[in-house]
Structures are given as C-alpha cells and as structure tokens.
Amino acid sequence: MIAEANTSGYTSDRTIKYSQELDQLLNQYQRLKVQSCKKVRFRQFLRQSILFFYGSKYKLHNFQ
C-alpha cells in the first residue's frame, strides 16, 4: 500500500483499495485475537473453578 501511495498518490483508487483491504485484514486479525483471548480466559476460569470446588483432591497439573 505504501509503495502504491508513493507511486500513484495517497488518494489514488488503487491506494484506497489497498488501504481498505488492509483495514479488513487488520479488523479480522483483531477479532481472531479477541476470540483467542476469550478462550484462554475461559480455560483459566474453568481450571480455577474446578480447583476451588474440588481442592487438591485431584491432580490437575496438565489441565488445559
């Protein structure tokens, strides 16, 4: 996108198209990152809940 902007200008149709495509990819990346963080937090919550309710009766060291 930057190379195209330097060649044809920052307001050219191709530069704007590349900028929009980049925006879409960044938005998709952000959504995937948020979903991944939610899954990790849920697993942590689940592990803590199980340990809280069952104590050290069960060895859950490798629980993920």
Secondary structure, DSSP 8 states (H G I E B T S, - for coil): -HHHHHHH-TTSHHHHHHHHHHHHHHHHHHHHHHHHHHHHHHHHHHHHHHHHHHGGGS--TT--
